[in-house]
Amino acid sequence: MVFCPQRGLALGVPEARRILSLLKHGGGEATVNIGRSRVRVKPDDLNIRIGNLEVPRTALLEVAEGDEDYVYFLHEDGRVLKVAFHCQGRFYKLRFLGEAVAPTLEISGIHMHNIVGTNPWRDAERKVRLARVEGGMRVLDVCTGLGYTAIHSAKRGALVLSIEKDASVLEIAEYNPWSWPLTSPDITILLGDAVEVLDELPEATFDAVIHDPPRFSLAGELYSSEFYRKLHRVMKRGATLFHYTGGPGKHRGVSFQAGVVRRLREAGFSIITVIKDYGVVAARF
């Protein structure tokens, strides 16, 4: 299994502070798991019972005094983990964006989600809608990340195959309560390079594709004509592709999307619409 949620509680600094405030009044109900759960909190000698988890008071104090843009994880044995680590020259971080707001993933300081004027959860829902995902469809989700587009697709009743190249990304997701629905039986995650995985998939399999790659400078191969032809091959006739592009180069007057559109057409796609500095909706007819 490439994805297995961690056992314990995820907390943002505001959640930890609110729990400590409740303890002054003997306990009460509190929101945990970055807004995903509501539990009873009560003091128990030197420990604190948060739902079914009993942790040392010192662990909660450590979180409450921590950095506000990090997510912290309380393990069942009382250990506190700041959800961030270095691996192979990159720094991975689950960034806290606010109470009851889905966190974003940062890799070496680069956000993997839109967070200006929206939030990662709402933005993922938009991408799924643009891909025209409906119940009963088979959906290909390229670049799992924290899994938000896969989860939204499954919520609509689709069967999802999601591909992620970076094991460290899935490790971060295991600490994120907003990612835990990736365990749905309607979602299959493959750990591998999408460029190679697509070669192993049968032709005309998917009714919709959500292609949400990292920026071009990090994964240029996922924007190539060759890769687009691979996507075209595994899609059914009439299937819709939503390709997130963002707007790199817009401040320099560079039309990045124009190149994407040209290569998609070369691969056999029909362009439905181009959303400026956001993405392209295309179809295989």
N, C-alpha and C positions, 0 to 999 in steps of 0.2 A: 504494500500500500504506500503510495507516494505522498499521501496527505492524511495526517492523523491529529486532530485537535488536541492541544495540551490540556491537562487536567488542572484546574485552578481557576483563578479570577483575574481578569484584566481590569486595570483601573487607570483612569486619568487622575492627575493631581487634584482637580476639583472634587472628584468623587471621593477620594480618600479624605479630603478635608471635611466633606459633608458627613462622612461616617464618624469621624472623630467628634464633630459637633453634636451628633446625635447621642454619643456616649455620655456626654455631660448631662443628658436628661434621661439616662437609663436605657437608651436604645430606641429603636423604631424601625421604620421601613426606609430603605435606601436603594438608589439605582447603582448598579455595577455593570461590569462588562461593556463599558462605553455606551451605556444607555440601552443595552439589549436585555437586561434582566433587572427585576425588582425583588429584593430579598429582605428578610428580617435581620436586624443587627442587634446584638446585645453583648454587654461586657461579661467576661467569665474569668475572674481573678486577673492574672497577667495577660490573658489572651482575649481575643475578640471573636465572637462567633458571627460570621457573615454568611447567612444562608446555611448550607451544610458544611462550610469550611471554617475551621478554627485556626486562627493565625495569631502570632505574638503581636502585642500592641506596638512593639518597636518596629515591626515590619510595616505597619500602616503609617507610623510616623515617618519612616524613611521615604515612603511614597509621597506623603503630604508635603515634605520638604524638598521634593525633587524638581526636575526641570519640567516646565509646564507643556512643552511641545513633544514630550515623550509619552509612550504608553508603558506601564509597568505591569508585571505579571506576578501574582502571588501563587506560588506552588503549594500543594497540599502539605508539604513538610515545613512550610513557613519561609522558604527562600524567596527573596525578592529579585526579580530579573528586570532590568531595563531592556525593552525589546529593541535591541540594536546590536550589531556586531560587524567586525571586519572579516572579509573572506576574499582571498585571491586578489588583493589590492583594491577591493571595493568596500564601501561602508553602507550597510543596509540598516534602514531605520523605519519602524512603524511610527508615523508621526501623528500625534494627537491634534485634532482640528477643532474640538469642542465637544461639549456634553451631548450625547445622543447623535453624534455625527460620525459617519463611517471614516476611519482613519485613512490616510494615504500612505503609500510606500515611497520612500526616498532611497535612491541608490546614488551614493557619492554626491549628495546634495541636490539631485535632479528629481523633481516630482514625477511620479508615474501616473498621476491623475490630474484632471482639471480641478482647480480649487478656487479660481477667481470667478465670482458671480454664480457659483454653483458649488456642489460638493460631490465627492466621488460616487456616492450611491445614486444620487439623482442623475448624474451624468451617465452612469452605466445604464440606467433605465432608458435614457434617451437613445443611446446607441442601439440597444435591443429593439426599441420601437422603430428606429430607422431601418433596421435589418428586416423588419416586418415579421418578426418571430410570432408564431401562433402555436396553440396547443396541437400536439401530435407531430410536429415537425422534428426533423433531425437537424441539429445545429452544430456547426463547427466554430469553435471559439479559439482563435489563434492568439496566444500569449495570455495565459491564465491570470498572471499577476496575483492580486488578492481575491480574484474569483468573482468580482461583482457582476460582470456581464453574464457569466455562466449561471450564477444564482438567479438573476432576473429572468434569464431564458427558461430555466427550469420552473420558476414560479408561474410562467405562462403556459406550462404544460409541455414543453419541448424536451426531447432527449438530446443531451449535450455531450459532445466530445471536445475537451479542452486540452490544448497543448502548451506546455511550459518547458522552456529550455533550462532555466536556472533553478537548481534545487534550493538555493538559499532564499529565493523568493517564496517558495512553498513553505520553507521553514518559518519565515516571518509570518506567513498567513496562518500557521498553526496556533499562533498566539493571539490572533485577531478574532474576537467573537463574531464580527460581521462576516468573516470568511467561513465560519464553521458549517453553514449549510452546504458547503461543497461536498459534504459526506452524503448528500442526497443520492438515492439509487438511480436517479435520472441524470446524474453527472458522472462522466468518466474522465479522469485526468491522466494524460500521458506525459511522462517526463522525457523530453527529447527535443531535438532540433526540428522545428516545423518544416524546414527545407527538406529534410530527410524523411520525416514522418509522412508527409503528403505522398511521397512516392510509394508508400506501402498501403495506402488507402484505395479502396475500389473506386472506379469511375462512377459519376452521377449518383453520389450517396446523399448529399446534403441539400436541404430545402432553403437554408439560409447560412450565411457566414458572417461572423463579426471578426474583423481583422483590426486589432488594436495594438500595433507594434510599438516598441520604444522609438524614440526619435531616430531620425535617419543616421545621425552620427554614431549611434550605438548599434544599429542593426540594419545597415543599408541593404543587405541581401533580401530583407523582407519587403523592400520597395522595388524590387527588380522585375523586369519583364518575365524572366524565367520563373520567379515565384508566382507571379500573377497567373501564368499559364498552368501552374500546378493547382492553384485554387480553382481555376476554370474547369479543369478536368474532373475534380471531385464533386462539382456542383451539378444538380439536376437542371434540366431546362426549365426556365422560369424562376429559378432560385435568385434570391437577392443577396448582394454583398454590401455590407457597410464597412468602409475602410476609413478608420480615423487617421487624419494626417496632421492636424494642428496647422499652424501657420509659420513654420520656420522661414526665415529670410524676409518676412513681410516688412520689417523695418528698413531693409536694404533694397526694397523694391523688387525682390526676387519672387517669382511665381512658382513656388514649389509644387503646388497642386496641379499646375498645368502639365508638369512632367509626369505626375502620377496618372492623370487622365489619359495622356498620350500612351503610356505604357499599358494601362488597362485596356484601351481600345486595341492596341497591338496584340494583346493576349486573347481578344475575342469578346470582351465585355461590351455591353451597351450601357452608356452613362445615363442614369435617370436624373440625378441632380448633383450639383456641387455646392456644398455649404461652405462659404468663404471662411478660410482659416480654421476649419473644423474637420470636414470629412467629405467623402464621396460615396454616393449611393449608386450602385451599378447592378446589372443583372446579366445572367446568362440566358440568352434566348436561342 
